[in-house]
Amino acid sequence: MAAASRERAARDDEEIRGIVTLVLPLVPAPDPLGTCVRFSGLPYLLFLDSSAQGALSRYSFLAADPVAVARTPEAARDMLRTHHHRPLAGLPPFQGGIAGYIGYDWGAELEQVTRPPADRLTPNLPDVALALYDWVIAWDHLEEKAWLIAIGSEERATARTAWVRDRLAAPPPAIRDHPASAPVPPQSNFARAEFEAGVSRIREYIAAGDVYQVNLSQRFHATFAGSALALYRRLRARNPAPFGAYLEFAGAQVASISPERFLRLDAITRAAEARPIKGTRPRGATPADDAALARELLESEKDRAENVMIVDLLRNDLGRSAARGRWTSPGYLRSSRIPPCTISCRR
């Protein structure tokens, strides 16, 4: 009864604000990467891409030319509050709204700790870029269907739909790979001696009981000439994965491929799910080799300990936002195969 009342209140609020949702099935469903090419160059292009096969690779989304852009999560919440709309059943879950990135370094703001000084290889990017999109092309790969969804006033949603359809019908621009130049080793932001000294200090901190886990990472930097989208196309072809992304945000491009679900929040049940991955083995030359490598991975004491550790860290992180006493884990460890390797993961 309470859920029905909330739904009715949301519908009434949308009617008062004059918000409509227009949905246009795209038949046949266009190729996701080819569609991304057609919209490349537009402000704040966002392509969330599931290029692998499997249950985790069901949806892909594309949007561009947002209504507004926020530089903090708080500003994004304020934008969404004034542009909130009720999602339609039977469609992919993202039907317009807030999307973008939150950089790792924003954690210093969240935890209110001193940010380490930038070095010469630190990219000049905003910590947060969250855009408000009033249209999206959404794919359901399981159903082999796609839709164009536009939200806003009837006039604006209709205009957006017509604009997107025109762009889909236009010839796509050519995205060419540039000839490979002579390979140059990437540069790390650590010298080898500095990194080894850092490992030694961390071991001392662990022995003293000050910490129990530290992520000492290094960032690699290399020059690149050519199309970032062509680079993503090669990355996607070589390593299809359920969680890929290509962004063109304010003069910067982000190309990302990952087999790991970091976090999923169910809009109906409000349940959060994480699927951490720890432990990797190469693919074998034969199915028997694959099976042996997967068995070795699952029986590895080191990899199992790392997996348990990351589950514990995620439990602590989720516990900061989840209702008390509501955290559970199915508790199983399993291996999964993706084209370049075999991984161990836990839900």
Rosetta blueprint (number, residue, H / E / L):
1 M L
2 A H
3 A H
4 A H
5 S H
6 R H
7 E H
8 R H
9 A H
10 A H
11 R H
12 D H
13 D H
14 E H
15 E H
16 I H
17 R H
18 G L
19 I L
20 V E
21 T E
22 L E
23 V E
24 L E
25 P E
26 L L
27 V L
28 P L
29 A L
30 P L
31 D L
32 P H
33 L H
34 G H
35 T H
36 C H
37 V H
38 R H
39 F H
40 S L
41 G L
42 L L
43 P L
44 Y L
45 L E
46 L E
47 F E
48 L E
49 D E
50 S L
51 S L
52 A L
53 Q L
54 G L
55 A H
56 L H
57 S H
58 R L
59 Y E
60 S E
61 F E
62 L E
63 A E
64 A L
65 D L
66 P L
67 V L
68 A E
69 V E
70 A E
71 R L
72 T L
73 P H
74 E H
75 A H
76 A H
77 R H
78 D H
79 M H
80 L H
81 R H
82 T H
83 H L
84 H L
85 H L
86 R L
87 P L
88 L L
89 A L
90 G L
91 L L
92 P L
93 P L
94 F L
95 Q L
96 G L
97 G E
98 I E
99 A E
100 G E
101 Y E
102 I E
103 G L
104 Y H
105 D H
106 W H
107 G H
108 A H
109 E H
110 L H
111 E H
112 Q L
113 V L
114 T L
115 R L
116 P L
117 P L
118 A L
119 D L
120 R L
121 L L
122 T L
123 P L
124 N L
125 L L
126 P L
127 D L
128 V E
129 A E
130 L E
131 A E
132 L E
133 Y E
134 D L
135 W E
136 V E
137 I E
138 A E
139 W E
140 D E
141 H L
142 L L
143 E L
144 E L
145 K E
146 A E
147 W E
148 L E
149 I E
150 A E
151 I E
152 G E
153 S L
154 E H
155 E H
156 R H
157 A H
158 T H
159 A H
160 R H
161 T H
162 A H
163 W H
164 V H
165 R H
166 D H
167 R H
168 L H
169 A H
170 A L
171 P L
172 P L
173 P L
174 A L
175 I L
176 R L
177 D L
178 H L
179 P L
180 A L
181 S L
182 A L
183 P L
184 V L
185 P L
186 P L
187 Q E
188 S E
189 N L
190 F L
191 A L
192 R H
193 A H
194 E H
195 F H
196 E H
197 A H
198 G H
199 V H
200 S H
201 R H
202 I H
203 R H
204 E H
205 Y H
206 I H
207 A H
208 A H
209 G L
210 D L
211 V L
212 Y L
213 Q L
214 V L
215 N L
216 L L
217 S L
218 Q L
219 R L
220 F E
221 H E
222 A L
223 T L
224 F L
225 A L
226 G L
227 S L
228 A H
229 L H
230 A H
231 L H
232 Y H
233 R H
234 R H
235 L H
236 R H
237 A H
238 R H
239 N L
240 P L
241 A L
242 P L
243 F E
244 G E
245 A E
246 Y E
247 L E
248 E E
249 F E
250 A L
251 G L
252 A E
253 Q E
254 V E
255 A E
256 S E
257 I E
258 S E
259 P L
260 E L
261 R E
262 F E
263 L E
264 R E
265 L E
266 D L
267 A L
268 I L
269 T L
270 R L
271 A L
272 A E
273 E E
274 A E
275 R E
276 P L
277 I E
278 K E
279 G E
280 T E
281 R E
282 P E
283 R L
284 G L
285 A L
286 T L
287 P H
288 A H
289 D H
290 D H
291 A H
292 A H
293 L H
294 A H
295 R H
296 E H
297 L H
298 L H
299 E H
300 S L
301 E H
302 K H
303 D H
304 R H
305 A H
306 E H
307 N H
308 V H
309 M H
310 I H
311 V H
312 D H
313 L H
314 L H
315 R H
316 N H
317 D H
318 L H
319 G H
320 R L
321 S L
322 A L
323 A L
324 R L
325 G L
326 R L
327 W L
328 T L
329 S L
330 P L
331 G L
332 Y L
333 L E
334 R E
335 S E
336 S E
337 R E
338 I E
339 P L
340 P L
341 C E
342 T E
343 I E
344 S E
345 C E
346 R E
347 R L
